[in-house]
């Protein structure tokens, strides 16, 4: 059996690299890795019939056994034999045969890896189905740890399979009995289910980070070309950046951030691109620049502009900006929402709300428009501003207070610049 298993795994290895293209994340790599020693119970959600095949290659140097329904064994002797060779352990749910529990415990005590899908069937919906708690008894009787896993169930040549491996769970930390009560079993079952639910959120966050990755990628070709064009056009604008932060940390921003600025002209986005040339930045732009201009709309989107419809409550744009910030990107938002006309212009509160929701800082900057073509555009960059609501929920009142503080900081940068303090 083991020889047939090894032959099958070796032959299928190149195929799974093309089909699964696994991207693996860890809740804590110091606690759990793919190179597991000793026995362990691998507990996972169930999104596809391919889940077990993917899990086989998740642990490259171990044979993974799996509890499988009697339905799989009812498809003829060929499927039944292949299932057994690949590590399947039959569960006869129709006849209420619980002999698999002792068999599973013996395997874990022999330091084997055993996979369990407690949902009991493929779940095509969002969220998790009810977990059948039999695996709790197996883990308690064997004393082996549970390794929670979440997979997004995406199996396609065009897409990646994403898997999150959680920290080991020792049920003995929560229950000392090998014969727990019904209430104790339900309590332990909820612990594992909640952990896998947490891993699903990690998977979603990591997927967003991959979607808006910072590294070299073909999909950023037009955006990077646009950055180069902006750099060339700077020969005309001759942007000069003044910095208030220590060691220019407000220019060398790491991670996600909102850059909050006044809006003096259509040249402002190009000035910001040159100021933050180290990063691919995204700029919030009004719908008027996109509507009825399909070519320009495509070009602006490729260059990193995010369309926001000012005439409606644009939830789609809000979510996209939030995803960009959570993925570690810089988003430039112009406070007035249009080219401002002076000090009395009221700034919008959206930037403060987005920064709070994403948990990122805000960097105020003041853009000084040149009066003559012989002059230079000037950007005065302020210091980092962190939103702290002291445990309060964001509402229109406290968001307005924060936005006014940011506006005052921008005006202070202007005054300091005009007074020659830079």
HELIX and SHEET records of a PDB file:
HELIX    1   1 UNK A    2  UNK A   19  1                                  18    
HELIX    2   2 UNK A   51  UNK A   58  1                                   8    
HELIX    3   3 UNK A   72  UNK A   74  5                                   3    
HELIX    4   4 UNK A   77  UNK A   85  1                                   9    
HELIX    5   5 UNK A   99  UNK A  109  1                                  11    
HELIX    6   6 UNK A  134  UNK A  142  1                                   9    
HELIX    7   7 UNK A  171  UNK A  173  5                                   3    
HELIX    8   8 UNK A  182  UNK A  211  1                                  30    
HELIX    9   9 UNK A  218  UNK A  220  5                                   3    
HELIX   10  10 UNK A  221  UNK A  237  1                                  17    
HELIX   11  11 UNK A  246  UNK A  248  5                                   3    
HELIX   12  12 UNK A  268  UNK A  275  1                                   8    
HELIX   13  13 UNK A  287  UNK A  289  5                                   3    
HELIX   14  14 UNK A  294  UNK A  302  1                                   9    
HELIX   15  15 UNK A  315  UNK A  326  1                                  12    
HELIX   16  16 UNK A  350  UNK A  358  1                                   9    
HELIX   17  17 UNK A  396  UNK A  418  1                                  23    
SHEET    1   A 7 UNK A  23  UNK A  26  0                                        
SHEET    2   A 7 UNK A 162  UNK A 169  1                                        
SHEET    3   A 7 UNK A 145  UNK A 151 -1                                        
SHEET    4   A 7 UNK A  40  UNK A  44  1                                        
SHEET    5   A 7 UNK A 113  UNK A 116  1                                        
SHEET    6   A 7 UNK A  64  UNK A  69  1                                        
SHEET    7   A 7 UNK A  88  UNK A  91  1                                        
SHEET    1   B 7 UNK A 240  UNK A 243  0                                        
SHEET    2   B 7 UNK A 378  UNK A 385  1                                        
SHEET    3   B 7 UNK A 361  UNK A 368 -1                                        
SHEET    4   B 7 UNK A 257  UNK A 261  1                                        
SHEET    5   B 7 UNK A 330  UNK A 334  1                                        
SHEET    6   B 7 UNK A 281  UNK A 286  1                                        
SHEET    7   B 7 UNK A 305  UNK A 308  1                                        
END                                                                             
